[in-house]
Amino acid sequence: MLLSCSTRIHRTISQATRGHTTSCVPFAPIARSGAAPASAEKTTSSPIFSSSGYLKQHCSAVKAFAASGGVHRLRHLSVRASATGNGNMSVEQATLGGGCFWCLEACYQQLKGVSKVESGYAAGDVKNPTYKMVCTGNTGHAEVVQVTFDPSVISFKDLLNVFFTIHDPTTKDRQGNDVGTQYRSIILYHSEEQKAAAQEVMAQVASEGWYPSPLVTQLEQYDPTNYYGAEDYHQNYFNENPTQGYCRAVVHPKVQKFRSKFIKQLAKI
């Protein structure tokens, strides 16, 4: 069952303020908001829900990660990663949308050369949108992350390789049970060089057959007047709330996949 927007917001705020109290019990597929067509109610469950045994194993892994202090070490990963570089390093920004911004943020925070990751809203038609407004799917905004990085350590193409690995760029306005235009796949380029790099990587992903269906990723120019940082409780969300239901079911598996594939590019914890 998809959660209503008001219920989703309440759960988000509650988890952010109460701490990691969610118990690991079997539950139905979770979506982050109810801003979706009625047909979305019939969505086939994600494979991670196909086995209660796997779910128990998954919950145990998340609990162990939190108990080991891994969450708290991850909180300062990006700061420590940048501190190891040249104090006069040049930085660039990348703005990417691929479904839930909690998922993208949790992965990009762990990369060498990344000094900051901010969740936000971009490419919409309404000024100063709130999460509740964006949840309706009527503001035109996409949930995005804005990644500040050192191109001498990690390239924009490297960031895009991660991007096309941790989300499905072939499902229009949808990532799993999250349905709506706010979850669309989008790259907002900050320069002509980023645009060319994005076109090259997208062509590579398509030609190498990373996915069986065509890409639907939008490629648009970044407009700094049309980007808004998300509310504070959305920032660093997975690290602060690793045992929250959506984080256990959706974010954590993506982080595991990311870490296994890009292990050489991870900042040391």
C-alpha positions as CSV (number, residue, x, y, z in Angstrom):
1,M,0.0,0.0,0.0
2,L,1.3,3.5,-0.9
3,L,1.6,5.9,2.0
4,S,-0.4,9.1,2.0
5,C,1.7,12.3,1.7
6,S,0.7,13.5,5.2
7,T,1.5,10.1,6.7
8,R,4.8,10.0,4.9
9,I,5.8,13.5,6.2
10,H,4.7,12.6,9.7
11,R,6.8,9.5,9.6
12,T,9.8,11.4,8.2
13,I,9.7,14.0,11.0
14,S,9.0,11.5,13.7
15,Q,12.0,9.3,12.7
16,A,14.3,12.3,12.4
17,T,13.4,13.5,15.9
18,R,12.9,10.3,17.8
19,G,16.0,8.4,16.7
20,H,16.4,4.8,15.4
21,T,13.5,3.0,17.0
22,T,11.8,1.3,14.1
23,S,11.6,-2.5,14.7
24,C,12.5,-5.0,12.0
25,V,9.3,-6.8,11.1
26,P,7.9,-7.9,7.8
27,F,5.9,-5.1,6.0
28,A,4.3,-4.3,2.7
29,P,6.3,-2.5,-0.1
30,I,6.8,1.1,1.0
31,A,6.6,4.2,-1.1
32,R,7.7,7.6,0.1
33,S,4.5,9.4,-0.8
34,G,1.0,8.9,-2.0
35,A,1.4,11.3,-4.9
36,A,0.7,8.6,-7.5
37,P,-2.0,7.4,-9.8
38,A,-4.4,4.9,-8.5
39,S,-2.9,2.3,-10.8
40,A,0.3,2.4,-8.7
41,E,-1.6,0.6,-5.9
42,K,-1.2,-2.6,-8.0
43,T,2.5,-2.3,-8.4
44,T,4.3,-5.7,-8.1
45,S,6.4,-5.9,-5.0
46,S,10.1,-5.3,-5.1
47,P,12.2,-8.6,-5.1
48,I,13.5,-7.8,-1.6
49,F,10.0,-8.6,-0.3
50,S,9.8,-12.0,-1.9
51,S,11.4,-13.8,1.0
52,S,10.8,-13.3,4.7
53,G,14.2,-14.9,5.3
54,Y,15.9,-12.3,3.2
55,L,14.1,-9.5,4.9
56,K,15.2,-10.8,8.4
57,Q,18.7,-11.0,7.1
58,H,18.5,-7.5,5.7
59,C,17.2,-6.1,8.9
60,S,20.0,-7.8,10.9
61,A,22.5,-6.3,8.5
62,V,21.1,-2.8,9.0
63,K,21.0,-3.2,12.8
64,A,24.6,-4.4,12.8
65,F,25.7,-1.5,10.7
66,A,24.1,1.0,13.1
67,A,25.3,-0.8,16.2
68,S,28.9,-0.8,14.9
69,G,28.9,3.0,14.7
70,G,29.1,2.9,11.0
71,V,26.3,5.5,10.7
72,H,28.1,8.0,12.8
73,R,31.4,7.5,10.9
74,L,29.6,8.0,7.6
75,R,28.1,11.4,8.8
76,H,31.5,13.0,8.4
77,L,32.8,11.1,5.4
78,S,32.5,13.8,2.8
79,V,34.2,16.4,5.1
80,R,37.1,14.1,5.8
81,A,37.4,13.1,2.1
82,S,37.8,16.7,1.1
83,A,40.2,17.5,3.9
84,T,42.7,14.9,2.5
85,G,43.0,16.8,-0.8
86,N,44.7,20.1,-1.7
87,G,43.5,23.0,0.4
88,N,43.3,25.0,-2.8
89,M,41.3,22.4,-4.7
90,S,38.8,23.6,-7.3
91,V,35.3,22.3,-7.0
92,E,32.4,21.7,-9.3
93,Q,28.8,20.9,-8.7
94,A,26.6,18.2,-10.2
95,T,22.8,18.2,-9.8
96,L,21.1,14.9,-10.4
97,G,17.6,13.4,-9.9
98,G,17.0,9.7,-9.8
99,G,14.0,8.9,-7.5
100,C,14.2,9.4,-3.8
101,F,17.0,11.9,-2.9
102,W,17.7,9.9,0.3
103,C,19.0,7.1,-1.9
104,L,21.3,9.2,-4.0
105,E,22.6,11.3,-1.0
106,A,23.5,8.1,1.0
107,C,25.7,6.9,-1.9
108,Y,27.4,10.1,-3.1
109,Q,28.3,11.0,0.5
110,Q,30.7,8.0,0.5
111,L,32.8,8.9,-2.5
112,K,36.4,10.2,-2.5
113,G,36.5,13.8,-3.7
114,V,33.0,14.6,-2.7
115,S,32.9,17.4,-0.1
116,K,29.1,18.0,0.2
117,V,25.8,16.5,-0.8
118,E,22.6,18.4,-0.4
119,S,19.1,17.1,-1.1
120,G,16.8,19.6,-2.8
121,Y,14.2,20.3,-5.4
122,A,14.8,21.6,-9.0
123,A,13.4,22.1,-12.4
124,G,9.9,23.1,-11.2
125,D,7.3,25.8,-11.8
126,V,6.7,27.0,-8.2
127,K,8.9,29.2,-6.1
128,N,10.0,28.0,-2.7
129,P,8.4,24.6,-2.8
130,T,7.9,22.5,0.4
131,Y,8.2,18.8,0.6
132,K,4.4,18.5,1.0
133,M,3.9,20.6,-2.2
134,V,6.4,18.5,-4.2
135,C,4.8,15.3,-2.9
136,T,1.6,16.2,-4.9
137,G,3.6,16.0,-8.2
138,N,2.0,19.2,-9.3
139,T,4.9,21.7,-8.8
140,G,7.0,20.2,-11.6
141,H,10.0,19.8,-9.3
142,A,12.3,16.7,-9.2
143,E,13.9,15.5,-6.0
144,V,17.6,16.0,-6.7
145,V,20.9,15.9,-4.9
146,Q,23.5,18.6,-5.5
147,V,27.0,17.1,-5.3
148,T,30.0,19.3,-4.7
149,F,33.2,17.5,-5.9
150,D,36.8,17.9,-6.7
151,P,37.3,17.0,-10.4
152,S,40.9,16.2,-9.8
153,V,39.8,13.4,-7.5
154,I,36.6,12.2,-9.1
155,S,35.2,13.2,-12.5
156,F,31.7,14.2,-13.5
157,K,31.6,11.0,-15.6
158,D,32.5,9.0,-12.5
159,L,29.5,10.5,-10.8
160,L,27.3,9.6,-13.7
161,N,28.5,6.0,-13.7
162,V,27.3,5.9,-10.1
163,F,24.1,7.6,-11.1
164,F,23.2,5.1,-13.8
165,T,24.0,2.2,-11.4
166,I,21.9,3.2,-8.4
167,H,18.6,4.1,-10.1
168,D,16.6,2.8,-13.0
169,P,16.8,5.4,-15.8
170,T,14.2,3.6,-18.0
171,T,11.1,4.1,-15.9
172,K,9.4,7.4,-16.6
173,D,8.4,9.3,-13.5
174,R,8.9,6.3,-11.3
175,Q,11.4,4.4,-9.2
176,G,9.9,1.2,-7.8
177,N,6.9,2.1,-5.7
178,D,7.7,5.8,-5.7
179,V,5.6,7.2,-8.5
180,G,5.3,10.8,-9.7
181,T,7.1,13.4,-11.8
182,Q,9.2,14.3,-8.7
183,Y,10.9,10.9,-9.0
184,R,11.9,11.4,-12.7
185,S,15.4,10.6,-13.9
186,I,17.1,13.9,-14.7
187,I,20.6,15.4,-15.2
188,L,20.9,19.2,-14.8
189,Y,24.2,20.2,-16.4
190,H,26.2,23.2,-15.0
191,S,28.3,23.7,-18.1
192,E,28.7,22.7,-21.8
193,E,31.4,20.2,-20.7
194,Q,29.0,18.5,-18.3
195,K,26.4,18.4,-21.0
196,A,28.8,16.7,-23.4
197,A,30.0,14.3,-20.7
198,A,26.4,13.4,-19.9
199,Q,25.6,12.7,-23.6
200,E,28.6,10.5,-23.9
201,V,27.8,8.5,-20.8
202,M,24.2,8.1,-21.7
203,A,25.2,6.9,-25.2
204,Q,27.6,4.4,-23.6
205,V,24.9,3.1,-21.2
206,A,22.5,2.6,-24.1
207,S,25.1,1.0,-26.5
208,E,26.4,-1.4,-23.8
209,G,22.9,-2.5,-22.9
210,W,23.0,-1.7,-19.2
211,Y,19.2,-1.8,-19.3
212,P,16.8,-3.7,-21.5
213,S,14.7,-0.6,-22.1
214,P,15.5,2.8,-23.6
215,L,16.7,5.6,-21.2
216,V,14.1,8.2,-20.3
217,T,16.6,10.4,-18.4
218,Q,16.1,14.1,-19.1
219,L,19.1,16.3,-19.8
220,E,18.5,20.0,-19.0
221,Q,20.5,23.1,-18.2
222,Y,20.8,23.8,-14.5
223,D,19.1,27.0,-13.4
224,P,20.4,28.3,-10.1
225,T,17.3,30.4,-9.6
226,N,15.2,27.2,-9.8
227,Y,17.0,25.1,-7.2
228,Y,15.9,24.9,-3.6
229,G,17.5,23.0,-0.8
230,A,15.2,20.6,0.9
231,E,14.1,20.9,4.6
232,D,16.7,20.2,7.2
233,Y,15.2,16.9,8.3
234,H,15.8,15.5,4.8
235,Q,19.6,16.2,4.9
236,N,21.8,13.3,5.8
237,Y,18.7,11.3,6.2
238,F,19.9,7.7,5.8
239,N,22.8,8.2,8.1
240,E,20.5,9.7,10.8
241,N,17.7,7.1,10.3
242,P,19.1,3.8,9.1
243,T,16.4,1.6,10.7
244,Q,13.5,3.7,9.4
245,G,11.2,1.5,7.3
246,Y,11.9,3.0,3.9
247,C,15.7,3.2,4.6
248,R,15.8,-0.5,5.5
249,A,13.7,-1.6,2.6
250,V,14.9,0.7,-0.2
251,V,17.9,2.9,0.6
252,H,20.1,0.2,2.4
253,P,20.0,-2.3,-0.6
254,K,21.0,0.5,-3.0
255,V,23.9,1.5,-0.7
256,Q,25.0,-2.1,-0.5
257,K,25.0,-2.4,-4.3
258,F,26.8,0.9,-4.7
259,R,29.5,0.0,-2.2
260,S,30.2,-3.4,-3.8
261,K,30.5,-1.9,-7.3
262,F,32.5,1.2,-6.5
263,I,34.7,0.0,-3.6
264,K,37.9,1.5,-5.0
265,Q,36.3,5.0,-5.1
266,L,35.0,5.0,-1.5
267,A,36.4,7.4,1.0
268,K,37.9,5.6,4.0
269,I,35.6,5.5,7.0
